[in-house]
Amino acid sequence: MVKEEKFGSETLDDVVNEAAAIYESAFDNFKITGEAEPYTIDEKDARKLTFTCTISGMNMKFLYVYLFAADKTFVITFGDLDTSFDALLADYDTILDNITFTAQ
């Protein structure tokens, strides 16, 4: 899913920190996996954040990719059960590698 987010931060690193603070209070057992990674999507700087949490008793794993486009902040999200998430990483990478933005 790609959606606009209303974060108030002006840098991608600050957006990730702002998001992590929100998720920590929203999700049970929230834990960031590694650190936010620099990434590029359609020649736009981005940050990839991978984290685990528990939702409705299910152990989940998510990949959120934050970027700025058209003076807005967007997040691209992927998620699955933590036991099957890693098997889908190649699919997530293919999707990310093929995203393009068009001006409207």
C-alpha positions as MATLAB code, in Angstrom:
seq = 'MVKEEKFGSETLDDVVNEAAAIYESAFDNFKITGEAEPYTIDEKDARKLTFTCTISGMNMKFLYVYLFAADKTFVITFGDLDTSFDALLADYDTILDNITFTAQ';
ca = [
       0.000    0.000    0.000;
       1.185    3.532   -0.768;
      -0.380    6.322    1.218;
       0.258    9.900    2.193;
       1.169   10.488    5.832;
       0.910   13.727    7.805;
       4.235   13.603    9.644;
       5.581   17.010   10.637;
       9.266   16.182   10.228;
      11.388   17.750    7.490;
      13.977   14.982    7.012;
      13.468   11.293    6.313;
      15.467   10.308    9.380;
      13.208   12.491   11.532;
      10.121   11.012    9.843;
      11.344    7.515   10.787;
      11.925    8.611   14.384;
       8.504   10.261   14.554;
       6.831    7.162   13.120;
       8.691    4.802   15.462;
       7.514    6.803   18.484;
       3.910    6.526   17.277;
       4.179    2.798   16.551;
       5.800    2.108   19.911;
       2.701    3.444   21.664;
       0.274    1.839   19.196;
       1.607   -1.729   18.861;
       2.338   -4.350   21.507;
       5.909   -5.682   21.605;
       7.092   -3.137   19.018;
      10.753   -3.706   18.106;
      12.754   -2.190   15.261;
      14.864   -4.718   13.359;
      18.281   -3.176   12.712;
      18.307    0.477   11.698;
      16.450    2.488    9.092;
      18.214    1.930    5.771;
      18.746    4.516    3.037;
      16.977    3.453   -0.152;
      16.064    4.953   -3.524;
      12.688    4.669   -5.224;
      12.276    6.186   -8.674;
      15.320    8.407   -8.035;
      13.855    9.659   -4.741;
      15.649    9.251   -1.428;
      13.785    6.977    0.948;
      14.223    5.148    4.249;
      13.291    1.513    4.904;
      12.177    0.625    8.428;
      11.607   -3.000    9.389;
       9.915   -3.828   12.670;
       8.040   -6.540   14.516;
       5.050   -6.247   16.808;
       2.060   -8.156   18.085;
      -1.411   -7.391   16.738;
      -4.465   -9.253   18.044;
      -2.185  -11.956   19.433;
      -0.374  -12.475   16.097;
       3.363  -11.892   15.767;
       3.784   -9.627   12.745;
       6.683   -8.180   10.769;
       6.464   -5.029    8.658;
       8.543   -3.108    6.139;
       7.671    0.590    5.867;
       9.399    2.758    3.276;
       9.177    6.533    3.749;
       9.827    9.111    1.047;
       9.023   12.659    0.001;
       7.271   13.313   -3.322;
       5.408   16.402   -4.524;
       6.108   18.125   -1.182;
       4.290   15.360    0.696;
       5.396   12.454    2.862;
       4.451    8.976    1.681;
       4.837    5.533    3.190;
       4.852    2.258    1.299;
       3.908   -0.643    3.567;
       4.372   -4.395    3.475;
       3.501   -6.815    6.253;
       2.918  -10.443    7.085;
       3.197  -12.914    9.914;
       6.743  -12.879   11.256;
       7.140  -16.554   10.297;
       6.445  -15.929    6.591;
       7.582  -12.325    6.070;
      11.210  -13.079    5.127;
      10.126  -15.490    2.386;
       8.406  -12.545    0.686;
      11.364  -10.119    0.758;
      12.277  -10.761   -2.889;
       8.704   -9.900   -3.885;
       8.793   -6.691   -1.824;
      12.091   -5.696   -3.479;
      10.634   -6.330   -6.947;
       7.651   -4.146   -6.150;
       9.839   -1.351   -4.744;
      12.186   -1.506   -7.730;
       9.264   -1.017  -10.117;
       7.447    1.890   -8.443;
       7.370    5.085  -10.482;
       5.849    8.443   -9.670;
       4.149   10.661  -12.229;
       3.381   14.357  -11.876;
      -0.280   15.306  -11.990;
];
